[in-house]
Amino acid sequence: MKKIVFAVSAFTVMVLFSCSSDDSSSNCAVCTFNQEGVNISESVCEGENGNAYLNDQDTTIDYEEYISSAEDSGYECN
């Protein structure tokens, strides 16, 4: 269990810094979901084309739509 908590914590730290850039106009959110005591986190950033990006990959889904859908599915996005 400690390994899982450590792995999730390490992943969360990486995710929090993955969308950082010198451009202050970037729009990113961290969405978390608690499932069976394990927090799942993902960083979602809005690309220049308006789509949501996960791990620098275009999801082809509009950013606002992605966030809304995630929240409707039980994620908390900040």
C-alpha positions as CSV (number, residue, x, y, z in Angstrom):
1,M,0.0,0.0,0.0
2,K,2.9,2.4,0.8
3,K,4.3,1.8,-2.7
4,I,0.9,2.7,-4.2
5,V,0.6,5.9,-2.2
6,F,4.2,6.9,-3.0
7,A,3.6,6.2,-6.7
8,V,0.4,8.2,-6.8
9,S,2.1,11.0,-4.9
10,A,5.0,11.1,-7.2
11,F,2.7,11.0,-10.2
12,T,0.7,13.9,-8.8
13,V,3.8,16.0,-8.3
14,M,4.9,15.3,-11.9
15,V,1.4,16.2,-13.2
16,L,1.3,19.5,-11.3
17,F,4.5,20.6,-12.9
18,S,3.9,19.1,-16.4
19,C,1.9,22.1,-17.7
20,S,4.1,24.8,-16.2
21,S,5.6,27.2,-18.7
22,D,6.8,30.7,-19.1
23,D,3.5,31.6,-20.8
24,S,1.2,32.9,-18.0
25,S,-1.8,32.6,-20.4
26,S,-1.8,28.8,-20.2
27,N,-5.0,27.4,-18.8
28,C,-4.5,24.2,-16.8
29,A,-6.6,22.3,-14.3
30,V,-5.8,19.3,-12.0
31,C,-8.7,16.9,-11.9
32,T,-8.8,14.3,-9.1
33,F,-10.9,11.3,-8.5
34,N,-10.9,9.2,-5.3
35,Q,-11.5,5.6,-6.0
36,E,-11.2,3.0,-3.2
37,G,-8.9,5.2,-1.2
38,V,-6.5,5.9,-4.1
39,N,-6.5,9.3,-5.6
40,I,-6.2,9.5,-9.3
41,S,-5.0,12.9,-10.6
42,E,-4.5,14.2,-14.1
43,S,-3.4,17.6,-15.4
44,V,-5.5,19.0,-18.2
45,C,-4.3,22.0,-20.2
46,E,-6.1,24.0,-22.8
47,G,-4.1,24.0,-26.1
48,E,-3.9,26.9,-28.5
49,N,-6.6,25.2,-30.6
50,G,-9.0,25.1,-27.6
51,N,-8.7,21.4,-27.1
52,A,-7.9,19.6,-23.8
53,Y,-4.3,18.2,-23.6
54,L,-3.3,15.4,-21.3
55,N,0.5,14.8,-21.0
56,D,1.0,17.1,-24.0
57,Q,-1.3,14.9,-26.1
58,D,-4.3,16.5,-27.9
59,T,-7.5,14.7,-26.8
60,T,-9.4,16.3,-29.8
61,I,-12.0,17.3,-27.2
62,D,-12.8,21.0,-26.4
63,Y,-11.2,22.0,-23.1
64,E,-14.4,23.3,-21.4
65,E,-16.3,20.2,-22.6
66,Y,-13.6,17.9,-21.2
67,I,-13.6,19.6,-17.8
68,S,-17.4,19.5,-17.7
69,S,-17.5,15.9,-18.6
70,A,-14.8,15.0,-16.0
71,E,-16.8,16.8,-13.3
72,D,-20.0,15.1,-14.4
73,S,-18.1,11.8,-14.0
74,G,-17.1,12.5,-10.4
75,Y,-13.8,14.3,-10.8
76,E,-13.0,17.5,-9.0
77,C,-11.2,19.9,-11.2
78,N,-9.3,23.0,-9.9
